[in-house]
Amino acid sequence: MANSETCCSTQLIDGDGTFNVFGVENFMKEVKLAECGLSYAVVSIMGPQSSGKSTLLNHLFGTNFREMDAFKGRSQTTKGIWMARCAGIEPCTLVMDLEGTDGRERGEDDTAFEKQSALFALAVSDIVLINMWCHDIGREQAANKPLLKTVFQVMMRLFSPRKTTLLFVIRDKTRTPLENLEPVLREDIQKIWDSVPKPQAHKETPLSEFFNVEVVALSSYEEKEEQFKDQVASLRQRFHHSIAPGGLAGDRRGVVPASGFSFSSEHIWKVIKENKDLDLPAHKVMVATVRCEEIANEKYVSFVANEDWCQLEEAVQSGPIPGFGKKLSSLLDICFSEYDAEATYFDEGVRSSKQKQLQEKLFQLVQPAFQSALGHIRSGTLDKFKEAFDKTLKGGEGFSVAANNCIGSCMVQFDEACTDVVIEQTNWDTSKVREKLLRDIDAHVATVRATKISELTSSYEEKLKQALSGPVEALLDGANSDTWPSIRNLFRRETESAVSGFSAALTGFDMDEETRQKIILSLEDYARGLVEGKAREEAGRVLIRMKDRFTMLFSHDSDSMPRVWTGKEDIRAITKTARSSSLKLLSVMAAIRLDDDDTDNIEKVLAVALVDSSPNSNATRSMTMVDPLASSSWEQVSSSKTLITPVQCKSLWRQFKTETEYSVSQAISAQEANKRNNNWLPPPWAIVALVILGFNEFMTLLRNPLYLGVIFVGFLLIKALWVQLDVSGEFRNGALPGIISLSSKFIPTIMNLMKKLAEEGQNPAANNPQRTPSKSSYNEGHAVSSSASSNLTRLDNGTEYASPLKDD
């Protein structure tokens, strides 16, 4: 027994098949196994000789199994079955290192030890590690398929199967992803299970009832030691609490108590030893398998290290290599020839099988380089096509003709380049790469076609926008009975012109009729959408348009001159005409009428409901019929063509009338003010009353003519004040504002008149100082009278209002 600080180990079964009873009992005492009860696990490993099983166990579990010395050659290291306790793993885990299979040390008189040990491992272990080379996956002999098949069959007959986890450890993993290797292993195990004769009770029992299959992959220990150790450390974590639910052996069954492990193991080995059905294949086949495997591995390693291959592999990553196929074919020929020369004396079947496996490994190795070479050819051809296609299109050649010519020439170049990279030993097909190239070219052509068609469509849409937007807006602004017929004619004319040119331009794009019609229809839809959008835009401003039209017609005459409300105009008729025109605009904007069959009675309904109605008629109609505008849709007009609903029309008209009533009231006020200003004479009855009542006063004036002079002078003064204050102008804005304005101007105006009279009186005195006082007085009064008279004359002629007493 060998002990260390971290673990202890013992040989459970020696190379002759003898069970070490004494050693196992001492081992159990040393590790205190009897105290564990059911809380322990047993792990074993099986696999080909010199495949690194002991090395793996020592790194994985911290054991001290003897490892092969690579410098002394490949030979049997582990004899029989060794057992040790794993260091630092809970619960207590026992690991068994089995003698390797396919060992050359056992000769033709083999006693089927490897099958016996494999069966023993399956019978006592909770977890069985199956150590195998990555390149053995999919093989028959090296992958232990016959061994597993025989072991499964005998186990079903000799023992009651327990739940065991088969953990396949793939060594020296290559570039092939684990996701691709795992399904192959699972399929192989399933096939083995399906082919095993089973007792009647287990005829339909699935593999998962007795075995859990797990797969892990490890890098090469010799070539990638650090990576190997990291992966082993990650795998070690899975053995912690392995018997807990969800662990590697969490669903095991039929566990033997730890105190009876030695007796149970000894009994199982006795049953296996007494069974004579475990036969090994012929010795020469085993030797051929091992030796041919070694030769194939040597040639594979030699090829991987070959300088010419390394240079070729590195160079092909950066770009195409002339003569790539011939160079690589030559290297493969040399490798296969060397294998044939060294393996020629071994069993033909095994030699051919291993040669095929070597070919598969080498083909798998060189395939990425081959794909890279094809990829360079594909990308280069695609770039040439894009350049040639773009140049041809700029030269003015038709799209379809240019595409077909460029595709044909580029595919010829691709096929010629592919012959230069084909490897003679393989039958790899380049059609998939060719198909991908064609797909890429078609995608590029489709992209360019879509871009060109999009540019063409945009140009024709812009032309339609310029041809329709402005004219449609102008026609809708001057809405009348001919608006929508004019818009229809404009729309039809411009659309037909654009579609004709667009259709002719599409003929060079080599598209099916359905697609062509779809694109043309989209242009027609754009034109229709343009007109309808403009109509909806104008409908949103209909109230402003109505008010502008009303203002224009109400405030201007037929000659477009501003109206002066003199009192002769019929404001009611003018208002009705302006409102009718605005209502016409509302009826035109209420619905879209782009189609010839678009007929409606919107104008009539609006006229009856809004213009031709009176309060009495409204009351009568409300009693006899429903309001025609109390609806959200028009008769004979679909909702998609409705711009303004009846309810909205009614609301708009109410708002329109409210906002235009001020203009009408202002016109009426101006007309009435004008009439008052022009009618300065009192009424006839007032004149008669004045004559009758003022007869006595009139006779008094005749008897005293001096009163007439005083009255005349007073009249002149009042007339001068009237003109100076502009009384009629002040009262034009209303009585109260006129009174306030006149009251503020009255005193200053009186003072101004008195000042002027004073100045006029002083001028004659200054000019004639020698005159007598009486004469001077007479002249002064005459001057005042003459000045007043002249000023009155000027007021009557309307030539001067600012200074009524100014001297001529």
ZAMARGU-4260 file (C-alpha; in steps of 0.2 Angstrom, whole numbers, plus 5000, padded with zeros to 4 digits):
<rodrens>
0) 5000/5000/5000 | 5006/5017/4996 | 5002/5032/5006 | 5004/5051/5005 | 4998/5066/5014
5) 4983/5068/5002 | 4978/5051/4997 | 4981/5032/4999 | 4980/5019/4986 | 4981/5000/4984
10) 4980/4987/4971 | 4962/4980/4971 | 4965/4966/4958 | 4983/4961/4952 | 4988/4957/4934
15) 4984/4939/4936 | 4966/4942/4941 | 4968/4939/4960 | 4957/4949/4972 | 4968/4958/4985
20) 4957/4954/5000 | 4970/4959/5013 | 4975/4975/5004 | 4957/4981/5002 | 4953/4978/5021
25) 4968/4988/5026 | 4963/5002/5013 | 4945/5003/5020 | 4953/5005/5038 | 4965/5018/5032
30) 4952/5029/5024 | 4938/5025/5037 | 4926/5019/5024 | 4915/5010/5035 | 4910/5026/5044
35) 4903/5033/5028 | 4887/5023/5027 | 4879/5026/5010 | 4888/5043/5008 | 4902/5038/4996
40) 4904/5036/4977 | 4915/5025/4966 | 4923/5031/4950 | 4932/5020/4938 | 4941/5023/4921
45) 4943/5012/4906 | 4951/5015/4889 | 4965/5010/4878 | 4983/5007/4884 | 4994/5022/4886
50) 4980/5034/4883 | 4984/5044/4898 | 4971/5037/4910 | 4982/5037/4926 | 4988/5055/4921
55) 4970/5061/4920 | 4965/5053/4937 | 4980/5060/4946 | 4976/5078/4939 | 4958/5076/4941
60) 4957/5068/4959 | 4974/5071/4966 | 4979/5053/4966 | 4996/5046/4964 | 4994/5032/4951
65) 5009/5027/4942 | 5011/5036/4925 | 5019/5031/4909 | 5037/5038/4906 | 5035/5045/4888
70) 5054/5044/4886 | 5055/5026/4889 | 5042/5022/4875 | 5024/5017/4875 | 5021/5002/4886
75) 5009/4995/4899 | 5009/5006/4915 | 4994/5000/4925 | 4992/4981/4928 | 4976/4974/4935
80) 4965/4987/4944 | 4971/5000/4957 | 4960/5009/4969 | 4963/5026/4978 | 4954/5039/4988
85) 4951/5056/4980 | 4959/5070/4989 | 4949/5085/4993 | 4932/5079/4986 | 4916/5077/4997
90) 4908/5065/4999 | 4921/5051/5001 | 4925/5046/4983 | 4935/5030/4978 | 4943/5029/4961
95) 4948/5014/4951 | 4962/5014/4938 | 4959/4999/4926 | 4972/4991/4915 | 4972/4998/4897
100) 4964/4989/4883 | 4973/4984/4867 | 4989/4981/4877 | 5002/4972/4867 | 5009/4964/4883
105) 4995/4951/4883 | 4997/4938/4870 | 4986/4926/4860 | 4982/4916/4877 | 4973/4931/4883
110) 4961/4927/4898 | 4949/4941/4893 | 4955/4952/4907 | 4950/4968/4899 | 4932/4963/4897
115) 4932/4956/4915 | 4939/4972/4922 | 4927/4983/4911 | 4912/4972/4917 | 4918/4974/4935
120) 4919/4993/4934 | 4902/4994/4927 | 4895/4983/4941 | 4903/4992/4956 | 4905/5010/4950
125) 4893/5024/4951 | 4903/5034/4937 | 4913/5026/4924 | 4925/5037/4914 | 4928/5030/4896
130) 4945/5038/4891 | 4946/5039/4872 | 4956/5048/4858 | 4946/5061/4849 | 4950/5053/4832
135) 4943/5037/4838 | 4925/5043/4838 | 4916/5034/4824 | 4928/5020/4824 | 4924/5002/4828
140) 4938/4994/4837 | 4948/5009/4845 | 4932/5016/4852 | 4929/5001/4862 | 4912/4997/4854
145) 4914/4978/4854 | 4920/4978/4872 | 4905/4989/4878 | 4893/4978/4868 | 4900/4962/4876
150) 4900/4970/4893 | 4882/4976/4891 | 4876/4959/4886 | 4885/4949/4900 | 4880/4962/4913
155) 4862/4961/4908 | 4863/4942/4911 | 4874/4941/4926 | 4869/4956/4937 | 4853/4967/4940
160) 4858/4983/4931 | 4860/4998/4942 | 4860/5017/4937 | 4877/5021/4931 | 4884/5037/4923
165) 4895/5034/4908 | 4906/5049/4906 | 4916/5049/4889 | 4932/5059/4891 | 4938/5064/4873
170) 4957/5067/4874 | 4967/5078/4862 | 4952/5087/4856 | 4954/5094/4838 | 4946/5108/4830
175) 4929/5099/4828 | 4917/5107/4840 | 4911/5096/4855 | 4893/5099/4849 | 4897/5089/4833
180) 4906/5075/4843 | 4893/5072/4856 | 4879/5067/4845 | 4890/5054/4837 | 4895/5046/4854
185) 4877/5046/4860 | 4871/5038/4844 | 4885/5024/4845 | 4880/5020/4863 | 4862/5019/4858
190) 4866/5007/4844 | 4876/4996/4855 | 4861/4996/4868 | 4849/4992/4854 | 4859/4977/4847
195) 4862/4969/4864 | 4851/4954/4868 | 4841/4958/4883 | 4831/4947/4895 | 4812/4947/4893
200) 4809/4959/4907 | 4820/4972/4899 | 4816/4970/4881 | 4808/4987/4879 | 4819/4996/4893
205) 4827/5012/4886 | 4846/5015/4889 | 4842/5030/4900 | 4834/5018/4913 | 4852/5011/4917
210) 4864/5023/4910 | 4867/5042/4910 | 4878/5047/4895 | 4889/5062/4898 | 4903/5069/4886
215) 4917/5081/4890 | 4933/5085/4879 | 4950/5089/4885 | 4965/5097/4875 | 4981/5088/4873
220) 4991/5086/4889 | 5008/5086/4879 | 5005/5100/4867 | 4993/5111/4878 | 4997/5107/4896
225) 4990/5123/4904 | 4974/5122/4894 | 4973/5104/4899 | 4975/5108/4917 | 4962/5122/4917
230) 4949/5110/4909 | 4953/5096/4921 | 4950/5108/4936 | 4933/5113/4928 | 4929/5095/4927
235) 4934/5091/4945 | 4920/5103/4951 | 4907/5091/4944 | 4913/5077/4956 | 4910/5088/4971
240) 4893/5081/4979 | 4892/5069/4965 | 4878/5059/4973 | 4867/5074/4978 | 4852/5076/4967
245) 4857/5084/4951 | 4875/5077/4952 | 4884/5065/4941 | 4877/5050/4951 | 4862/5059/4959
250) 4850/5046/4953 | 4860/5030/4957 | 4851/5014/4964 | 4856/4999/4974 | 4870/5007/4984
255) 4879/4994/4995 | 4884/5001/5013 | 4902/5006/5015 | 4905/4993/5027 | 4901/4979/5015
260) 4910/4986/5000 | 4925/4974/5001 | 4914/4958/5002 | 4903/4964/4988 | 4917/4968/4977
265) 4925/4952/4980 | 4909/4942/4976 | 4906/4952/4960 | 4924/4948/4954 | 4922/4930/4958
270) 4906/4929/4947 | 4915/4938/4933 | 4930/4926/4934 | 4919/4910/4933 | 4910/4916/4918
275) 4918/4909/4901 | 4908/4920/4889 | 4920/4934/4888 | 4931/4932/4873 | 4943/4944/4866
280) 4946/4947/4847 | 4961/4939/4839 | 4978/4945/4844 | 4984/4950/4827 | 4969/4961/4825
285) 4973/4969/4841 | 4991/4972/4837 | 4987/4978/4819 | 4974/4990/4827 | 4987/4997/4839
290) 5002/4998/4827 | 4992/5005/4813 | 4985/5018/4824 | 5002/5023/4830 | 5008/5024/4812
295) 4993/5035/4807 | 4995/5046/4822 | 5014/5048/4818 | 5010/5053/4800 | 4996/5065/4805
300) 5008/5073/4817 | 5022/5074/4804 | 5010/5082/4791 | 5004/5095/4804 | 5022/5099/4807
305) 5027/5099/4789 | 5035/5116/4785 | 5027/5117/4767 | 5010/5114/4774 | 5012/5127/4788
310) 5017/5140/4775 | 5003/5135/4763 | 4990/5136/4778 | 4997/5153/4783 | 4997/5160/4766
315) 4980/5155/4761 | 4973/5165/4775 | 4978/5182/4768 | 4974/5179/4749 | 4972/5167/4735
320) 4988/5156/4731 | 4991/5150/4713 | 4992/5131/4711 | 4985/5128/4729 | 4976/5112/4724
325) 4992/5104/4716 | 5003/5109/4731 | 4991/5102/4744 | 4988/5086/4734 | 5007/5083/4733
330) 5009/5084/4751 | 4994/5072/4755 | 5001/5060/4742 | 5018/5059/4751 | 5009/5057/4768
335) 4998/5042/4762 | 5013/5034/4753 | 5023/5034/4769 | 5009/5026/4779 | 5006/5012/4766
340) 5025/5008/4766 | 5025/5006/4785 | 5009/4997/4788 | 5009/4986/4773 | 5012/4970/4783
345) 4998/4972/4795 | 4980/4965/4794 | 4973/4972/4778 | 4956/4976/4785 | 4963/4986/4800
350) 4976/4994/4789 | 4963/5000/4777 | 4952/5006/4791 | 4966/5016/4799 | 4971/5023/4782
355) 4953/5029/4780 | 4953/5037/4797 | 4970/5045/4793 | 4963/5052/4777 | 4947/5059/4786
360) 4958/5067/4799 | 4969/5075/4786 | 4955/5080/4775 | 4947/5088/4791 | 4963/5097/4794
365) 4965/5104/4777 | 4947/5108/4773 | 4947/5125/4782 | 4962/5130/4771 | 4952/5124/4755
370) 4937/5133/4761 | 4948/5149/4763 | 4955/5147/4746 | 4937/5146/4739 | 4932/5160/4749
375) 4945/5171/4742 | 4940/5166/4724 | 4922/5170/4728 | 4925/5187/4736 | 4937/5192/4722
380) 4925/5187/4709 | 4911/5196/4717 | 4921/5212/4718 | 4925/5210/4700 | 4907/5208/4696
385) 4902/5224/4705 | 4916/5234/4697 | 4911/5228/4679 | 4893/5230/4682 | 4894/5247/4689
390) 4905/5252/4674 | 4893/5245/4661 | 4878/5254/4669 | 4888/5270/4668 | 4891/5267/4650
395) 4873/5268/4646 | 4869/5249/4643 | 4852/5242/4648 | 4851/5236/4666 | 4846/5218/4662
400) 4858/5216/4647 | 4872/5223/4658 | 4868/5211/4672 | 4867/5195/4662 | 4883/5199/4652
405) 4893/5203/4668 | 4886/5187/4677 | 4891/5176/4663 | 4908/5182/4661 | 4911/5182/4680
410) 4905/5164/4683 | 4917/5158/4669 | 4931/5166/4678 | 4925/5158/4695 | 4924/5140/4687
415) 4942/5142/4680 | 4949/5148/4697 | 4940/5133/4706 | 4950/5120/4696 | 4966/5127/4702
420) 4961/5124/4721 | 4953/5107/4719 | 4962/5093/4729 | 4964/5077/4719 | 4962/5065/4734
425) 4945/5073/4738 | 4929/5074/4730 | 4924/5090/4738 | 4911/5099/4728 | 4912/5118/4724
430) 4894/5119/4719 | 4889/5126/4736 | 4902/5140/4735 | 4896/5143/4717 | 4878/5144/4722
435) 4883/5156/4736 | 4892/5167/4724 | 4877/5167/4713 | 4866/5172/4727 | 4878/5186/4732
440) 4878/5192/4714 | 4859/5191/4713 | 4857/5200/4729 | 4869/5214/4723 | 4859/5215/4707
445) 4843/5216/4716 | 4850/5230/4727 | 4856/5240/4713 | 4839/5237/4704 | 4830/5243/4719
450) 4841/5258/4720 | 4839/5263/4702 | 4820/5260/4702 | 4819/5270/4718 | 4828/5284/4710
455) 4817/5283/4695 | 4802/5283/4705 | 4807/5298/4716 | 4811/5308/4700 | 4793/5304/4693
460) 4785/5308/4710 | 4794/5324/4710 | 4788/5329/4693 | 4770/5324/4698 | 4772/5335/4714
465) 4777/5350/4704 | 4764/5347/4691 | 4749/5344/4703 | 4752/5353/4720 | 4752/5371/4714
470) 4738/5370/4701 | 4727/5359/4713 | 4729/5372/4727 | 4725/5386/4715 | 4709/5377/4708
475) 4703/5374/4726 | 4707/5392/4731 | 4695/5398/4717 | 4682/5384/4721 | 4667/5384/4709
480) 4657/5372/4700 | 4671/5368/4688 | 4684/5365/4701 | 4683/5346/4703 | 4681/5343/4684
485) 4696/5353/4681 | 4706/5344/4695 | 4701/5327/4687 | 4706/5333/4670 | 4723/5339/4677
490) 4725/5323/4687 | 4721/5312/4673 | 4732/5321/4660 | 4748/5322/4672 | 4746/5305/4678
495) 4745/5297/4661 | 4760/5307/4655 | 4770/5302/4670 | 4765/5283/4669 | 4769/5282/4651
500) 4786/5289/4654 | 4789/5278/4669 | 4783/5262/4661 | 4795/5265/4646 | 4809/5267/4658
505) 4805/5251/4667 | 4806/5240/4652 | 4825/5239/4654 | 4824/5231/4671 | 4819/5214/4666
510) 4805/5211/4678 | 4789/5201/4678 | 4773/5210/4672 | 4765/5208/4689 | 4779/5217/4698
515) 4780/5230/4684 | 4761/5234/4686 | 4763/5235/4705 | 4776/5248/4704 | 4766/5258/4691
520) 4751/5257/4702 | 4761/5264/4716 | 4765/5279/4706 | 4747/5281/4702 | 4743/5279/4720
525) 4756/5292/4724 | 4748/5305/4712 | 4731/5302/4719 | 4737/5303/4737 | 4746/5319/4732
530) 4729/5327/4726 | 4719/5320/4740 | 4732/5326/4753 | 4732/5344/4745 | 4713/5343/4746
535) 4713/5338/4764 | 4726/5352/4768 | 4715/5365/4760 | 4700/5358/4769 | 4709/5361/4785
540) 4709/5380/4780 | 4692/5381/4773 | 4686/5393/4786 | 4700/5405/4782 | 4696/5403/4764
545) 4677/5406/4767 | 4681/5422/4776 | 4693/5429/4763 | 4681/5426/4749 | 4667/5434/4759
550) 4678/5449/4763 | 4683/5451/4745 | 4665/5450/4738 | 4657/5460/4752 | 4670/5474/4752
555) 4674/5476/4734 | 4662/5479/4719 | 4662/5470/4702 | 4677/5480/4697 | 4687/5474/4712
560) 4687/5492/4719 | 4684/5495/4737 | 4666/5499/4741 | 4660/5516/4748 | 4644/5514/4758
565) 4635/5529/4751 | 4617/5523/4756 | 4612/5517/4739 | 4620/5499/4740 | 4609/5484/4745
570) 4618/5477/4759 | 4606/5462/4761 | 4609/5457/4743 | 4627/5459/4744 | 4629/5449/4760
575) 4618/5435/4753 | 4629/5434/4737 | 4645/5434/4747 | 4639/5421/4759 | 4632/5410/4744
580) 4649/5411/4736 | 4657/5406/4753 | 4645/5391/4754 | 4650/5386/4737 | 4668/5385/4742
585) 4662/5375/4758 | 4652/5362/4747 | 4667/5360/4735 | 4679/5357/4749 | 4667/5345/4758
590) 4672/5329/4748 | 4685/5322/4736 | 4678/5320/4718 | 4692/5313/4708 | 4682/5299/4699
595) 4670/5302/4685 | 4656/5293/4695 | 4658/5304/4710 | 4641/5313/4711 | 4633/5321/4726
600) 4620/5334/4732 | 4631/5342/4745 | 4629/5360/4738 | 4610/5358/4738 | 4609/5351/4755
605) 4620/5365/4762 | 4610/5378/4753 | 4594/5372/4759 | 4600/5370/4777 | 4611/5385/4779
610) 4607/5399/4766 | 4589/5397/4760 | 4582/5394/4778 | 4573/5407/4788 | 4568/5406/4807
615) 4550/5402/4802 | 4555/5389/4790 | 4568/5382/4802 | 4554/5380/4815 | 4542/5372/4803
620) 4556/5360/4796 | 4561/5355/4813 | 4543/5349/4816 | 4542/5340/4800 | 4559/5333/4796
625) 4576/5329/4803 | 4590/5341/4801 | 4600/5336/4785 | 4616/5341/4793 | 4614/5331/4809
630) 4625/5317/4802 | 4643/5312/4801 | 4642/5306/4783 | 4636/5312/4766 | 4624/5302/4755
635) 4633/5294/4740 | 4650/5299/4747 | 4661/5286/4756 | 4670/5290/4772 | 4687/5289/4763
640) 4682/5303/4752 | 4674/5314/4765 | 4684/5329/4770 | 4671/5339/4780 | 4656/5330/4788
645) 4639/5338/4788 | 4640/5341/4807 | 4657/5350/4804 | 4650/5360/4790 | 4636/5366/4801
650) 4648/5371/4815 | 4660/5380/4802 | 4645/5389/4795 | 4640/5395/4812 | 4657/5401/4816
655) 4659/5409/4799 | 4643/5419/4801 | 4648/5424/4818 | 4665/5431/4812 | 4658/5440/4797
660) 4643/5448/4806 | 4654/5462/4812 | 4659/5467/4794 | 4640/5468/4789 | 4636/5478/4805
665) 4650/5490/4801 | 4644/5493/4783 | 4626/5496/4789 | 4632/5509/4802 | 4643/5517/4789
670) 4628/5518/4777 | 4617/5525/4790 | 4630/5538/4795 | 4632/5544/4777 | 4613/5546/4776
675) 4613/5557/4791 | 4627/5568/4785 | 4619/5571/4768 | 4601/5575/4775 | 4604/5592/4783
680) 4587/5600/4781 | 4574/5597/4795 | 4558/5587/4791 | 4544/5596/4781 | 4533/5596/4797
685) 4546/5605/4806 | 4548/5618/4793 | 4529/5622/4793 | 4530/5623/4812 | 4544/5635/4811
690) 4534/5646/4799 | 4519/5646/4810 | 4527/5648/4826 | 4540/5660/4821 | 4529/5672/4811
695) 4529/5685/4825 | 4548/5684/4826 | 4549/5685/4807 | 4539/5701/4807 | 4550/5709/4821
700) 4565/5706/4811 | 4557/5715/4796 | 4553/5730/4807 | 4571/5730/4815 | 4584/5726/4801
705) 4598/5728/4813 | 4593/5711/4821 | 4596/5704/4803 | 4614/5710/4804 | 4617/5703/4821
710) 4609/5686/4816 | 4620/5686/4800 | 4636/5689/4810 | 4631/5676/4822 | 4628/5664/4808
715) 4645/5667/4801 | 4653/5664/4817 | 4643/5648/4820 | 4647/5642/4802 | 4665/5645/4805
720) 4665/5635/4822 | 4656/5621/4813 | 4669/5620/4800 | 4684/5623/4811 | 4678/5609/4823
725) 4673/5597/4809 | 4657/5593/4819 | 4650/5580/4806 | 4667/5571/4806 | 4667/5570/4824
730) 4650/5562/4825 | 4654/5550/4812 | 4661/5538/4825 | 4646/5540/4837 | 4637/5553/4847
735) 4646/5551/4864 | 4664/5551/4856 | 4659/5566/4846 | 4653/5575/4861 | 4668/5572/4871
740) 4679/5577/4857 | 4670/5593/4853 | 4670/5598/4872 | 4689/5596/4872 | 4691/5607/4856
745) 4677/5620/4859 | 4686/5633/4870 | 4703/5632/4861 | 4694/5635/4845 | 4684/5650/4852
750) 4700/5657/4858 | 4708/5655/4841 | 4694/5664/4832 | 4695/5678/4845 | 4713/5680/4842
755) 4711/5680/4823 | 4697/5694/4824 | 4708/5704/4835 | 4723/5703/4823 | 4711/5707/4809
760) 4705/5723/4818 | 4722/5729/4822 | 4729/5728/4804 | 4718/5743/4797 | 4722/5754/4812
765) 4741/5752/4809 | 4740/5755/4791 | 4729/5772/4793 | 4734/5780/4809 | 4728/5798/4803
770) 4710/5792/4801 | 4696/5799/4812 | 4690/5787/4826 | 4673/5786/4818 | 4680/5782/4801
775) 4692/5770/4809 | 4677/5761/4818 | 4668/5760/4802 | 4682/5753/4792 | 4686/5741/4806
780) 4668/5734/4806 | 4668/5733/4787 | 4685/5723/4788 | 4677/5711/4800 | 4662/5709/4789
785) 4672/5707/4773 | 4683/5695/4781 | 4669/5684/4788 | 4661/5685/4771 | 4676/5679/4762
790) 4679/5665/4774 | 4661/5659/4772 | 4664/5659/4753 | 4679/5648/4756 | 4669/5636/4768
795) 4656/5634/4755 | 4668/5630/4741 | 4677/5617/4753 | 4694/5624/4749 | 4701/5627/4766
800) 4695/5621/4784 | 4710/5623/4795 | 4710/5642/4796 | 4692/5648/4792 | 4697/5667/4797
805) 4714/5668/4788 | 4716/5683/4776 | 4716/5679/4758
</rodrens>
